[in-house]
Amino acid sequence: MNGLTAYKCLECGHYTISRRDGNKCAKCDGPIAPMGHATNADASKALQVNVSIKDTDLFKKMLQIFSALIDDERTPDWAKEKIQRHVLNAVNK
């Protein structure tokens, strides 16, 4: 998985991972920029990710739990905000 670059949409915040330079969001067709502190000059740098199927399944389960907590009206707003903040901080590292 060499040559992949992660881009974040400047309008909706959706992430797109592509082998070629991105110019539009895959979700809303808005403008995108390389993720994190990268600049367009860094877009040619490779992104290498090594995961196992076990990691992927665990990640999916975690997302399901977080989504259920955020969607549950019994979950306090402060808890929903904390979950979203921690997930976004982990993604942006």
Secondary structure, DSSP 8 states (H G I E B T S, - for coil): --S-EEEEETTT--EEEESS---S-TTT---EEESTT--GGGGGS-------HHHHHHHHHHHHHHHHHHH-TTS-HHHHHHHHHHHHHHHT-
